[in-house]
Amino acid sequence: MAKRLLVFLLLVVSYLLLPNSVHAADFRSDYYVTYDLSQNQNDLRAHVNFQIKITNLRSDIYVSKFSISFPKNFLIHNLSATDDTGPIIPTVTTEDSDTKIDLEFRKPNTGRDSVNNFYLNFDQDNLFQVNGNIWEVILPTIENKDDGNYRVIVNLPAGSNRKISIAKPVPDSVTELPAGRQIIWNNPLTKTIYAVFGDDQIYQTELTYHISNPKLIPVMTEIALPPDTLYQKIYLQSISETPESVYRDEDGNFMARYYLNPRESKTIDLQLFIKTLPKARPEVAAYIRREIANEKKYLLSPQPYWQISDNNLSRISSLKSARDIYNFVTGDLKYNYSRFNQIDNIRLGADGALNHPDQAVCVEFTDLFIAAAREKGIMSREIEGYGFTQDPQLRPLSLSSDILHSWPEYYNPKSKLWIPVDPTWQNTSGIDYFSSFDLNHIVFAIHGKRPDYPLPAGMYKFENSHDILVKPTTIMPPEKQKLTLADPHFPATIADNQSYQTKLIIKNDGNTYAWNIPIAINAANIKLNKYLITIPVLAPYEQTEIPLQYKAVDKNKQENGQIMITVNGNSLLSAPVTIIPYYYDLSLKIASVILVLAVVIIVFRFVRNSRKMV
């Protein structure tokens, strides 16, 4: 498996005096690994230097040979090795899925506290990946059991302006050097080091939704489009058919409604860019903190797949925090790769996962986390979407159809934010997906109220259609911000003794979500019930209604008025209104009635006289 752990093995030892076995306490190994990066167009190349320092801790035993194994597809080349006396010739053999390199000291130093060094150098092209806007690396670490030092150094190319945005674990130092930026980890305890260089990731995405109405009556159906979230921003590019309407449900899903005639089928093609970010978006965070009170009523409720039977409750009795639950899930379940490509995977749910821990795929990891969290009073929910991965062994997916991915979120009452975690990918890769996330998770649907609705993109299928295309890109998506106001039908004339009301219909005709929209309503000689309104959020194609009441400020005075509506400082409406005194309006009405009566009388008399003449 690509990027698996480097396994260091002591193979052969020589004996000075006593023919006993060598144990870890007989020597200490220090490892210093340096990755010097260079960029060639869209590729990153790493020149890797391993220094293995072996200190003999006994006078009667020393190490003469050392072996290092890499996964077969680690793709190393230009291999060379030296010890303290000069070049040595490594022996390279391939066994099963591993490439093994044997190193032998030419003249090893002996005696207590004596030191011998191996220096191994090679080039590797597939270690650091260029994915669209970011550089990404998963560095396998050494399981150093003999209490030696272990240092990992990454040197970025000179002139590179990329900063590290995600690091697991956090590096001990990041230093600007004349030759480039240097990142150092000292004695990392994790199975892997994961790092992302770059501020955000952009994915060019094409989604296809197949919908049909098998009934003999018309129906309105709906699909879930990728939503804006704390760590995700969408840019719609095109949609093959404009929805009848859109709305955001209680969980924040972006729902589009379509009308279908009897026995009608439609295919909706959606093209969009999706930007993922390492930090929470402030405008979305403010909205979440306002809305969480409305969601509490169902975010702690057990649901199908998210409940644990009495027989299994004792297994989670000691868990208290989200971290405890996460550690339990990652440690108790085992990812089952044989279920990876099964189309008709049966969802086991949390209880099924506890009863069959070796049968888990991502949805079981997610269900167990949510069920345990809710049992402990921690609000949690499921995210279904797409996990971008170049190594399905380290970071597998597993939902059916287009091989989607599932992961949980829990609500942190201190930060008042939703925190995404991925116990599946930690279980398979060793990367810490609790302390911080990555830029490879794309949200298609949010499940807080129900565990199975709405369906994410990729689940609206006809037979074996391929409905998801996601690829990283460096293209900065265009953003179109456009809010429109439907004609509110203000009358041209109003009386000074009456109140009037209308509805302001604001619609988002842009291609991104609009957050915290200030609607300013100003008026001349007219009193309003609202002057400043903030619309929390509008998704593309979404509209909202704002009731507005208004009346004249002064009485018994004929004058001109005006109502002006602006959004973000941009004028949407300027409506002139003529204000007339009520008695003037009344006299006009009386005059109108008299005039009508006069006309009626004249017509009546004319008709009567005409009959007499005949």
KOLFIMI-149340 format. One record per residue (C-alpha): residue number from 1; residue in three letters; x, y, z. Coordinates in Angstrom, 1 decimal. Each point is the difference from the previous one (the first is absolute). Layout:
    k    r      px      py      pz
  NUM  ALA       X       Y       Z
...
***
This chain:
    k    r      px      py      pz
    1  MET     0.0     0.0     0.0
    2  ALA     1.3     3.4    -1.0
    3  LYS     1.4     2.1     2.7
    4  ARG    -0.3    -2.7     2.6
    5  LEU     2.3     0.0     3.1
    6  LEU     3.7    -0.4    -0.5
    7  VAL     0.9    -3.1     1.9
    8  PHE     3.5    -0.1     1.5
    9  LEU     1.4    -3.4     1.0
   10  LEU     3.2    -1.2     1.6
   11  LEU     1.0    -3.1    -1.9
   12  VAL     3.5    -1.1     0.8
   13  VAL     2.3     0.8     2.9
   14  SER     3.6    -0.9     0.8
   15  TYR     1.3    -1.0     3.4
   16  LEU     3.1     1.1     1.7
   17  LEU     0.0    -2.1     3.1
   18  LEU    -3.4    -1.5     0.9
   19  PRO    -2.2    -1.9    -2.5
   20  ASN    -3.3     1.4     1.4
   21  SER    -2.7     1.7    -2.0
   22  VAL    -0.1     3.7    -0.7
   23  HIS    -2.9     1.8     1.6
   24  ALA    -1.2     3.6    -0.3
   25  ALA     1.8     0.8     3.3
   26  ASP     3.3    -1.0    -1.5
   27  PHE     0.1     2.9    -2.4
   28  ARG    -1.8     3.3    -0.8
   29  SER    -1.0     1.1    -3.5
   30  ASP    -0.4     3.6    -0.9
   31  TYR    -1.7     0.9    -3.3
   32  TYR     0.4     3.3    -1.9
   33  VAL    -2.1     0.1    -3.2
   34  THR     0.2     3.0    -2.4
   35  TYR    -2.2     0.6    -3.0
   36  ASP     1.3     2.7    -2.4
   37  LEU    -2.7     1.0    -2.4
   38  SER     0.3     1.3    -3.5
   39  GLN    -2.8     0.9    -2.4
   40  ASN     0.0    -1.0    -3.7
   41  GLN    -3.1     1.7    -1.6
   42  ASN    -2.9    -1.8     1.7
   43  ASP     2.1    -2.7     1.7
   44  LEU     1.7     0.0     3.3
   45  ARG     3.2    -2.1     0.4
   46  ALA     1.5    -0.9     3.3
   47  HIS     3.7    -0.8     0.6
   48  VAL     0.0    -2.0     3.2
   49  ASN     2.8    -0.4     2.4
   50  PHE    -0.1    -2.5     2.9
   51  GLN     2.6     0.1     2.7
   52  ILE    -0.2    -2.9     2.3
   53  LYS     2.2     0.4     3.1
   54  ILE     0.6    -3.1     2.0
   55  THR     1.5     0.3     3.5
   56  ASN     1.3    -3.2     1.6
   57  LEU    -1.1    -0.1     3.7
   58  ARG     2.1    -3.1     0.9
   59  SER     3.6    -0.8    -0.5
   60  ASP    -0.6    -3.6    -1.0
   61  ILE    -2.4     0.5    -2.8
   62  TYR    -0.2     2.2    -3.1
   63  VAL    -2.1     0.3    -3.1
   64  SER     1.6    -0.9    -3.3
   65  LYS    -3.0    -0.2    -2.3
   66  PHE    -3.2     1.9    -0.4
   67  SER    -3.0    -0.4    -2.2
   68  ILE    -2.7     2.4    -1.1
   69  SER    -3.1    -0.9    -1.9
   70  PHE    -2.2     2.2    -2.2
   71  PRO    -3.3    -0.9    -1.6
   72  LYS     0.5    -1.3    -3.6
   73  ASN    -1.8     3.0    -1.6
   74  PHE     2.0     2.5     2.1
   75  LEU     1.8     0.8    -3.4
   76  ILE     3.5     0.9     1.2
   77  HIS     2.9     0.4    -2.5
   78  ASN     3.6     1.3    -0.1
   79  LEU     0.7    -1.9     3.2
   80  SER     3.4     0.4     1.7
   81  ALA     1.3    -0.8     3.5
   82  THR     3.1     0.7     2.1
   83  ASP     1.2    -0.6     3.5
   84  ASP     2.5     1.9     2.0
   85  THR     2.9    -1.4    -2.0
   86  GLY    -1.4     0.7    -3.5
   87  PRO    -2.3    -1.4    -2.7
   88  ILE    -1.6    -3.4     0.6
   89  ILE    -2.0    -2.2    -2.4
   90  PRO    -3.5    -0.6     1.2
   91  THR    -1.7    -3.3    -0.9
   92  VAL    -3.5     0.5    -1.4
   93  THR    -2.4    -2.8    -0.1
   94  THR    -3.8    -0.2    -0.8
   95  GLU    -2.2    -2.2     2.1
   96  ASP    -3.7    -0.1    -0.4
   97  SER    -1.2     3.6     0.3
   98  ASP     3.2     1.4     1.6
   99  THR     3.4     1.2    -1.2
  100  LYS     2.7    -0.8     2.5
  101  ILE     3.3     1.8     0.2
  102  ASP     2.8    -1.7     2.0
  103  LEU     2.9     2.1     1.3
  104  GLU     3.2    -1.3     1.5
  105  PHE     2.7     2.1     1.8
  106  ARG     3.5    -0.5    -1.5
  107  LYS     1.9     0.7     3.2
  108  PRO    -2.5     0.5     2.8
  109  ASN     1.2     1.6     3.2
  110  THR    -0.3    -2.2     3.1
  111  GLY    -0.2     0.6     3.7
  112  ARG    -2.4     1.6     2.3
  113  ASP    -1.4     3.4    -1.2
  114  SER     1.7    -0.5    -3.4
  115  VAL    -1.9     1.5    -2.9
  116  ASN    -0.6    -1.3    -3.6
  117  ASN    -1.9     1.9    -2.7
  118  PHE    -1.8    -1.1    -3.1
  119  TYR    -0.8     2.7    -2.7
  120  LEU    -2.7    -1.0    -2.5
  121  ASN    -0.8     2.3    -2.9
  122  PHE    -2.6    -0.4    -2.7
  123  ASP    -2.5     1.9    -2.2
  124  GLN    -3.7    -0.4     0.2
  125  ASP    -2.6     1.6    -2.4
  126  ASN    -3.3    -1.2     1.5
  127  LEU     0.4     1.0     3.7
  128  PHE    -1.2     3.6    -0.2
  129  GLN    -3.1     0.5    -2.1
  130  VAL    -1.1     3.1    -1.9
  131  ASN    -3.8     0.0     0.3
  132  GLY    -1.4     3.1    -1.6
  133  ASN     0.6     2.9     2.2
  134  ILE     1.9    -1.9     2.7
  135  TRP     3.0    -2.2     0.7
  136  GLU    -0.8    -3.0     2.1
  137  VAL     2.2    -2.6     1.6
  138  ILE    -0.4    -3.0     2.2
  139  LEU     3.3    -1.0     1.5
  140  PRO     0.2    -3.4     1.7
  141  THR     1.9     0.2     3.2
  142  ILE     2.3    -2.4     1.8
  143  GLU    -1.2    -2.1     2.9
  144  ASN     3.0     0.8     2.2
  145  LYS    -0.2    -2.4     2.9
  146  ASP     3.5     0.5     1.4
  147  ASP    -0.5     3.5     1.4
  148  GLY     2.3     1.7    -2.6
  149  ASN    -0.5     3.4    -1.5
  150  TYR    -2.0     0.4    -3.2
  151  ARG    -0.1     3.1    -2.1
  152  VAL    -1.8     0.7    -3.3
  153  ILE     1.0     3.1    -2.0
  154  VAL    -1.8     1.2    -3.1
  155  ASN     1.7     2.7    -2.1
  156  LEU    -2.3     1.8    -2.5
  157  PRO     1.4     1.3    -3.2
  158  ALA     1.7     3.4     0.0
  159  GLY    -2.5     2.8    -1.0
  160  SER    -3.0    -2.1     1.0
  161  ASN    -2.7     2.2     1.6
  162  ARG    -2.1    -3.0     1.2
  163  LYS    -0.7    -0.1     3.7
  164  ILE    -1.0    -3.0     2.0
  165  SER    -3.7     0.2     0.7
  166  ILE    -0.6    -3.4     1.5
  167  ALA     2.5    -2.2     1.9
  168  LYS    -0.5    -3.1     2.0
  169  PRO     1.8     0.0     2.3
  170  VAL     0.8     3.7     0.3
  171  PRO     3.7     0.6    -0.9
  172  ASP     2.4     1.1     2.6
  173  SER     1.4     2.8    -2.1
  174  VAL    -0.6     1.7    -3.4
  175  THR     3.0     2.1    -1.0
  176  GLU     0.6     2.3    -2.9
  177  LEU     3.5    -0.7    -1.4
  178  PRO     1.8     1.5    -3.0
  179  ALA    -0.4    -3.3    -1.8
  180  GLY    -3.7    -0.2     0.8
  181  ARG    -2.4    -0.8     2.8
  182  GLN     0.9    -2.8     2.4
  183  ILE    -2.5    -2.1     2.1
  184  ILE     1.3    -2.2     2.8
  185  TRP    -1.8    -2.7     2.0
  186  ASN     1.9    -1.4     3.0
  187  ASN    -1.0    -3.5     1.3
  188  PRO    -3.4    -0.2    -1.6
  189  LEU    -2.2    -2.6     1.7
  190  THR    -2.6    -0.5    -2.7
  191  LYS     0.2    -2.8    -2.6
  192  THR     0.2     2.7    -2.8
  193  ILE     0.7     3.6    -0.5
  194  TYR    -2.6     1.8    -2.1
  195  ALA     0.5     3.5    -1.3
  196  VAL    -1.7     2.3    -2.5
  197  PHE     1.7     3.0    -1.5
  198  GLY    -2.4     2.6    -1.4
  199  ASP    -2.9     2.1     1.3
  200  ASP    -2.9    -1.8    -1.7
  201  GLN    -1.0    -2.6    -2.5
  202  ILE    -2.2     0.4    -3.0
  203  TYR    -1.8    -2.9    -1.7
  204  GLN    -1.6     0.1    -3.4
  205  THR    -3.1    -2.1     0.3
  206  GLU    -2.6    -1.4    -2.3
  207  LEU    -3.1    -1.8     1.5
  208  THR    -2.9    -1.7    -1.7
  209  TYR    -3.4    -0.6     1.6
  210  HIS    -2.4    -2.5    -1.5
  211  ILE    -3.6     0.5     1.2
  212  SER    -3.2    -1.6    -1.1
  213  ASN    -3.7    -0.1     0.9
  214  PRO    -1.5    -3.5    -0.4
  215  LYS    -3.4     1.2     1.2
  216  LEU    -3.1     0.8    -2.1
  217  ILE    -0.3     3.4     1.6
  218  PRO     2.4     3.0     0.0
  219  VAL     2.5     0.3     2.8
  220  MET     2.5     2.4     1.4
  221  THR     3.3    -1.6     0.8
  222  GLU     3.3     1.3     1.4
  223  ILE     3.7    -0.5    -0.2
  224  ALA     2.8     1.0     2.3
  225  LEU     2.6     2.3    -1.5
  226  PRO     3.4     0.5     1.7
  227  PRO    -0.5     2.6     2.7
  228  ASP     2.1     2.8     1.5
  229  THR     1.5    -1.1     3.4
  230  LEU     2.4     1.2     2.6
  231  TYR     2.9    -1.4    -2.1
  232  GLN    -1.4     0.0    -3.5
  233  LYS    -1.1     2.6    -2.5
  234  ILE    -1.8    -0.8    -3.3
  235  TYR     0.0     1.9    -3.3
  236  LEU    -2.8    -1.1    -2.3
  237  GLN     1.0     0.1    -3.7
  238  SER    -2.9    -1.5    -1.8
  239  ILE    -3.1    -2.1     0.6
  240  SER    -1.8    -1.7    -2.9
  241  GLU    -3.4     0.9     1.3
  242  THR    -0.8     2.8     2.5
  243  PRO    -2.0    -1.4     3.0
  244  GLU    -3.5     1.0     0.7
  245  SER     1.2     1.2     3.4
  246  VAL     2.8    -0.6     2.5
  247  TYR     0.1     0.0     3.8
  248  ARG     2.4    -0.9     2.8
  249  ASP    -1.3    -2.6     2.4
  250  GLU     0.6    -0.1     3.8
  251  ASP     3.4    -1.7    -0.4
  252  GLY     1.2     2.6    -2.6
  253  ASN    -0.4    -2.1    -3.1
  254  PHE    -0.4     1.8    -3.3
  255  MET    -3.2    -1.6    -1.4
  256  ALA    -1.3     0.6    -3.6
  257  ARG    -3.5    -0.8    -1.0
  258  TYR    -1.2    -1.2    -3.4
  259  TYR    -3.5    -0.6    -1.4
  260  LEU    -0.4    -3.4    -1.8
  261  ASN    -3.0    -1.0    -2.1
  262  PRO    -1.4    -3.5     0.2
  263  ARG     2.6    -2.6    -1.1
  264  GLU     2.5     2.8    -0.7
  265  SER     3.7    -0.3     0.4
  266  LYS     2.7     2.7     0.1
  267  THR     3.7     0.2     0.1
  268  ILE     1.5     3.1     1.8
  269  ASP     3.6     0.8    -0.8
  270  LEU     1.7     2.3     2.5
  271  GLN     3.5     1.5    -0.4
  272  LEU     1.6     1.9     2.8
  273  PHE     3.2     0.8     1.8
  274  ILE     0.4    -1.0     3.6
  275  LYS     2.6     1.7     2.3
  276  THR     1.0    -1.7     3.2
  277  LEU     1.7     1.9     2.8
  278  PRO     2.1    -0.9     3.1
  279  LYS    -1.7     2.5     2.2
  280  ALA    -3.6     0.8     0.9
  281  ARG    -1.6     2.7    -2.1
  282  PRO    -1.1     2.9     2.4
  283  GLU    -3.2     0.8    -1.9
  284  VAL    -1.1    -3.6     0.3
  285  ALA     1.1    -0.4     3.6
  286  ALA    -2.2     2.9     1.0
  287  TYR    -3.0    -1.6    -1.6
  288  ILE     0.6    -3.4     1.6
  289  ARG     0.2     1.5     3.4
  290  ARG    -3.4     1.7    -0.5
  291  GLU    -1.7    -3.1    -1.4
  292  ILE     1.3    -2.7     2.4
  293  ALA    -2.7     0.6     2.5
  294  ASN    -2.6    -1.1    -2.6
  295  GLU     1.9    -3.2    -0.8
  296  LYS     0.5    -1.2     3.6
  297  LYS    -3.4    -1.6     0.1
  298  TYR     1.1    -2.8    -2.4
  299  LEU     3.9     0.0     0.1
  300  LEU     0.0    -2.1     3.1
  301  SER    -2.8    -2.4    -0.9
  302  PRO     0.6    -3.6    -0.9
  303  GLN    -0.9    -0.9    -3.5
  304  PRO     0.1    -3.2    -2.1
  305  TYR     3.7    -0.9    -0.4
  306  TRP     0.9     2.5     2.8
  307  GLN    -1.0    -1.9     3.1
  308  ILE     1.8    -2.5     2.3
  309  SER    -1.9    -2.9     1.6
  310  ASP     0.0    -0.6     3.8
  311  ASN     2.3    -3.0    -0.6
  312  ASN     2.7     2.2    -1.5
  313  LEU    -0.3     3.1     2.2
  314  SER     2.5    -1.3     2.5
  315  ARG     2.7     0.1    -2.7
  316  ILE    -0.2     3.8    -0.2
  317  SER    -0.8     0.7     3.7
  318  SER     3.5     1.4     0.7
  319  LEU     0.0     2.4    -3.0
  320  LYS    -0.6     3.6     0.9
  321  SER     1.4     2.4    -2.7
  322  ALA    -0.1     0.1    -3.8
  323  ARG     3.7    -1.0     0.1
  324  ASP    -0.8    -3.0     2.1
  325  ILE    -2.7    -1.1    -2.4
  326  TYR     2.2     0.6    -3.0
  327  ASN     2.9    -2.0     1.5
  328  PHE    -2.5    -2.8     0.8
  329  VAL    -1.4    -0.2    -3.5
  330  THR     3.4     0.1    -1.7
  331  GLY     1.4    -2.6     2.3
  332  ASP    -3.0    -2.4     0.2
  333  LEU    -1.0    -0.2    -3.7
  334  LYS     2.1    -1.4    -2.8
  335  TYR    -0.5     1.2    -3.6
  336  ASN    -1.2    -2.9    -2.2
  337  TYR     1.5     0.5    -3.5
  338  SER    -2.0    -2.9    -1.4
  339  ARG    -3.1     2.2     0.3
  340  PHE     1.7     2.9    -1.8
  341  ASN    -1.5    -0.6    -3.5
  342  GLN    -3.2    -1.8     1.0
  343  ILE    -2.9     1.8    -1.6
  344  ASP    -2.7    -1.3     2.4
  345  ASN     1.7     0.6     3.3
  346  ILE    -2.4    -0.5     2.9
  347  ARG     0.3     2.8     2.5
  348  LEU     0.7    -1.7     3.3
  349  GLY    -0.7     3.1     2.2
  350  ALA     1.8     0.7     3.3
  351  ASP    -1.2    -3.2     1.8
  352  GLY     0.9    -2.2    -3.0
  353  ALA     3.5     1.6    -0.1
  354  LEU     0.5    -0.9     3.7
  355  ASN    -1.2    -3.5    -0.6
  356  HIS     2.1    -0.4    -3.2
  357  PRO     3.0     2.3     0.5
  358  ASP     2.0    -1.6    -2.9
  359  GLN    -2.8     0.7    -2.5
  360  ALA     0.2     3.8     0.1
  361  VAL     0.2     2.4    -2.8
  362  CYS    -0.2     3.8     0.3
  363  VAL    -3.7     0.2     0.7
  364  GLU     0.4    -2.4     3.0
  365  PHE     2.8     2.1     1.4
  366  THR    -2.3     3.0    -0.4
  367  ASP    -3.1    -1.6     1.5
  368  LEU     1.8    -1.3     3.1
  369  PHE     1.6     3.4     0.7
  370  ILE    -3.4     1.8    -0.4
  371  ALA    -1.9    -2.5     2.1
  372  ALA     2.6     0.0     2.8
  373  ALA     0.3     3.8    -0.1
  374  ARG    -3.8     0.5     0.3
  375  GLU    -0.2    -2.5     2.8
  376  LYS     2.6     2.1     1.9
  377  GLY    -1.9     3.3    -0.7
  378  ILE     2.3     1.2    -2.8
  379  MET    -1.9     1.4    -3.0
  380  SER     1.2    -1.8    -3.2
  381  ARG    -1.0    -0.6    -3.5
  382  GLU     1.1    -1.8    -3.2
  383  ILE     1.6     1.5    -3.1
  384  GLU    -0.2    -1.9    -3.3
  385  GLY     2.1     1.2    -2.9
  386  TYR     3.2    -0.6    -1.9
  387  GLY     3.4    -0.7     1.4
  388  PHE     2.7     0.8    -2.5
  389  THR     2.7    -2.6     0.4
  390  GLN     2.9    -1.2    -2.2
  391  ASP     0.5    -3.1     2.2
  392  PRO    -3.2    -1.9     0.8
  393  GLN     2.0    -2.4     2.3
  394  LEU     1.0     2.9     2.3
  395  ARG    -3.1     2.0    -0.4
  396  PRO    -2.8    -2.2    -1.2
  397  LEU    -3.6     1.0    -0.9
  398  SER    -2.8    -2.5     0.1
  399  LEU    -3.5     1.3    -0.5
  400  SER    -1.7    -1.6    -3.0
  401  SER    -0.7     1.5    -3.4
  402  ASP     2.9     2.3    -0.9
  403  ILE     2.1    -1.1     3.0
  404  LEU    -0.9     2.8     2.3
  405  HIS     1.3     0.6     3.5
  406  SER    -1.6     0.6     3.4
  407  TRP     1.4     1.7     3.1
  408  PRO    -1.5     1.5     3.2
  409  GLU    -0.1     3.5     1.5
  410  TYR    -0.5     0.9     3.6
  411  TYR    -1.0     3.4     1.5
  412  ASN     2.7     1.5     2.3
  413  PRO    -1.8     2.2     2.6
  414  LYS     3.2     2.0     0.7
  415  SER     0.7     1.1    -3.5
  416  LYS    -3.7    -0.2    -0.9
  417  LEU     1.0    -1.7    -3.3
  418  TRP    -0.6    -3.2    -1.8
  419  ILE     3.3    -2.1     0.0
  420  PRO     0.4    -2.6    -2.7
  421  VAL     2.0    -3.1     0.8
  422  ASP     0.8    -3.1    -2.0
  423  PRO     0.5    -3.2     2.1
  424  THR     0.0    -2.1    -3.2
  425  TRP     3.1     1.7    -1.5
  426  GLN     1.8     0.1     3.3
  427  ASN    -0.6    -3.8     0.4
  428  THR     1.5    -0.7    -3.4
  429  SER     2.7     2.6    -0.4
  430  GLY     1.1     0.9     3.5
  431  ILE    -0.6     3.7    -0.7
  432  ASP    -1.6     2.0     2.8
  433  TYR    -3.4     1.0    -1.3
  434  PHE    -1.3     1.2     3.4
  435  SER     2.3     2.9     0.8
  436  SER    -0.2     1.5    -3.4
  437  PHE    -1.6    -0.9    -3.4
  438  ASP     1.2     0.2    -3.6
  439  LEU    -1.0     1.5    -3.3
  440  ASN    -1.1    -3.2    -1.6
  441  HIS    -3.5    -0.3     1.4
  442  ILE    -2.8     1.4    -2.1
  443  VAL    -3.5     0.2     1.5
  444  PHE    -2.9    -1.2    -2.1
  445  ALA    -2.7    -0.5     2.7
  446  ILE    -0.4     0.6     3.7
  447  HIS    -2.0    -2.5     2.2
  448  GLY    -0.9     1.3     3.4
  449  LYS    -3.7    -0.5     0.2
  450  ARG    -0.1    -3.2    -2.0
  451  PRO     2.8    -2.5    -0.8
  452  ASP    -1.2    -0.8    -3.5
  453  TYR    -1.3     3.2    -1.5
  454  PRO     0.7     2.0    -2.1
  455  LEU     2.0    -2.2    -2.4
  456  PRO     3.3     1.4    -1.0
  457  ALA     1.1     0.6    -3.6
  458  GLY     1.0    -3.3    -1.5
  459  MET    -3.0    -1.9     1.4
  460  TYR    -2.5     1.3    -2.7
  461  LYS     0.9    -2.7    -2.5
  462  PHE    -1.2    -1.8    -3.1
  463  GLU     1.5    -3.5    -0.1
  464  ASN     3.8     0.3     0.0
  465  SER     0.3     3.7    -0.9
  466  HIS     3.2     1.8     1.1
  467  ASP    -1.4     3.2     1.5
  468  ILE     3.0     1.6     1.9
  469  LEU     3.1     1.6    -1.4
  470  VAL     2.2     1.9     2.4
  471  LYS     3.5     1.2    -0.8
  472  PRO     2.3     2.5     1.7
  473  THR     0.8     3.2    -1.9
  474  THR     1.9     3.2     0.3
  475  ILE    -2.7     1.9    -1.8
  476  MET    -1.5     2.8     2.2
  477  PRO    -3.7    -0.3    -0.5
  478  PRO    -1.9     3.2    -1.0
  479  GLU    -2.4     1.3     2.6
  480  LYS    -3.2     1.7    -1.0
  481  GLN    -1.8     1.9     2.7
  482  LYS    -3.5     1.2    -1.0
  483  LEU    -3.1     0.6     2.2
  484  THR    -3.2     1.0    -1.7
  485  LEU    -3.2     1.5     1.3
  486  ALA    -3.4    -1.0    -1.5
  487  ASP    -2.3     2.9    -0.7
  488  PRO    -1.7     0.7     3.4
  489  HIS    -2.9     2.0    -1.7
  490  PHE     0.1     3.2     2.0
  491  PRO    -3.1     2.0    -0.9
  492  ALA     0.7     3.3    -1.7
  493  THR    -2.3     1.9     2.5
  494  ILE    -0.7    -0.6     3.6
  495  ALA    -2.2     1.7     2.5
  496  ASP     1.4     1.5     3.2
  497  ASN    -2.5    -1.8     2.3
  498  GLN     0.6    -3.5    -1.2
  499  SER     2.6    -2.7     0.6
  500  TYR     1.3    -2.1    -2.9
  501  GLN     1.8    -3.3    -0.3
  502  THR     1.9    -1.9    -2.6
  503  LYS     2.6    -2.8    -0.3
  504  LEU     3.6     0.5    -1.0
  505  ILE     1.2    -3.1    -1.8
  506  ILE     3.8    -0.2     0.0
  507  LYS     1.6    -2.7    -2.3
  508  ASN     3.6    -1.1    -0.3
  509  ASP     0.8    -0.1    -3.8
  510  GLY     3.7    -0.4     0.7
  511  ASN     2.0    -3.2    -0.2
  512  THR     1.1    -0.1     3.7
  513  TYR    -1.7     0.1     3.3
  514  ALA    -0.7     3.5     1.3
  515  TRP     0.6     0.3     3.8
  516  ASN    -1.1     2.7     2.4
  517  ILE    -1.8     2.2    -2.6
  518  PRO    -0.8     3.5     1.3
  519  ILE    -3.2     1.4    -1.5
  520  ALA    -0.3     3.7     0.6
  521  ILE    -3.5     1.6    -0.5
  522  ASN     0.0     3.8     0.0
  523  ALA    -3.0     2.3    -0.6
  524  ALA    -0.8     3.6    -0.5
  525  ASN    -3.2     1.2     1.7
  526  ILE    -1.0    -3.6     0.6
  527  LYS     0.1    -1.9     3.3
  528  LEU     1.2    -3.7    -0.2
  529  ASN    -0.3    -2.8     2.5
  530  LYS     3.5    -1.2    -1.0
  531  TYR     3.0     2.0    -1.1
  532  LEU     2.8    -2.6     0.2
  533  ILE    -0.3    -3.7    -0.5
  534  THR     2.7    -2.7    -0.1
  535  ILE    -0.7    -3.1    -2.0
  536  PRO     2.2    -2.7     1.5
  537  VAL     0.6    -2.0    -3.2
  538  LEU    -1.3    -0.6    -3.5
  539  ALA     1.1    -2.9    -2.1
  540  PRO     0.2     0.5    -3.8
  541  TYR    -3.6     0.1    -1.5
  542  GLU    -1.4     0.3     3.6
  543  GLN    -2.4     2.9     0.8
  544  THR    -1.5     1.3     3.2
  545  GLU    -3.0     2.3     0.8
  546  ILE     0.2     3.0     2.3
  547  PRO    -3.4     1.5     1.0
  548  LEU     0.1     3.8     0.0
  549  GLN    -2.5     2.5     1.5
  550  TYR     0.0     3.7    -0.8
  551  LYS    -2.0     3.2     0.3
  552  ALA     0.3     3.7    -0.4
  553  VAL     1.9     1.9     2.7
  554  ASP    -2.0     3.2    -0.1
  555  LYS    -3.8     0.5    -0.2
  556  ASN    -2.0     2.6    -1.8
  557  LYS     2.8     0.7    -2.3
  558  GLN     0.4    -0.8    -3.7
  559  GLU     3.6    -0.9    -0.9
  560  ASN     2.3    -2.3    -1.8
  561  GLY     1.5    -3.0     1.7
  562  GLN     2.6    -2.7    -1.0
  563  ILE     0.9    -3.5     1.1
  564  MET     3.6    -1.1    -0.7
  565  ILE     1.4    -3.5     0.5
  566  THR     3.8    -0.8    -0.1
  567  VAL     1.9    -3.2     0.5
  568  ASN     3.7     0.2     0.9
  569  GLY    -0.1     3.6    -1.1
  570  ASN    -1.4    -0.8    -3.4
  571  SER    -3.4     1.5    -0.9
  572  LEU    -2.7    -2.5    -0.8
  573  LEU    -3.0     2.3     0.0
  574  SER    -1.0     3.6     0.1
  575  ALA    -3.8     0.4    -0.1
  576  PRO    -1.6     3.5     0.0
  577  VAL    -3.3     0.2     1.8
  578  THR    -2.5     2.9     0.1
  579  ILE    -1.5     0.7     3.5
  580  ILE    -3.4     1.7     0.1
  581  PRO    -2.1     1.1     3.1
  582  TYR    -2.8    -2.3     0.9
  583  TYR    -2.6     2.8    -0.4
  584  TYR     1.4     0.7    -3.5
  585  ASP    -0.2    -3.6    -0.7
  586  LEU    -3.5    -0.1     1.5
  587  SER    -1.1     3.0    -2.1
  588  LEU     1.4    -1.7    -3.1
  589  LYS    -1.9    -3.1     0.8
  590  ILE    -3.2     1.9     0.7
  591  ALA     0.5     2.0    -3.3
  592  SER     0.6    -3.2    -1.8
  593  VAL    -3.2    -1.5     1.5
  594  ILE    -2.0     3.1    -1.0
  595  LEU     1.5     0.0    -3.4
  596  VAL    -1.0    -3.6    -0.5
  597  LEU    -3.5     0.6     1.3
  598  ALA    -0.3     3.0    -2.3
  599  VAL     1.0    -2.1    -3.0
  600  VAL    -2.4    -2.7     1.0
  601  ILE    -2.9     2.5     0.4
  602  ILE     0.9     1.6    -3.4
  603  VAL     0.1    -3.3    -1.7
  604  PHE    -3.3    -1.1     1.7
  605  ARG    -1.8     3.2    -1.1
  606  PHE     1.4    -0.3    -3.5
  607  VAL    -1.2    -3.6    -0.3
  608  ARG    -3.4     0.9     1.3
  609  ASN    -0.4     3.0    -2.3
  610  SER     1.0    -2.1    -2.9
  611  ARG    -2.8    -2.5     0.8
  612  LYS    -2.6     2.8     0.2
  613  MET     1.0     1.4    -3.4
  614  VAL    -0.4    -3.5    -1.5
***
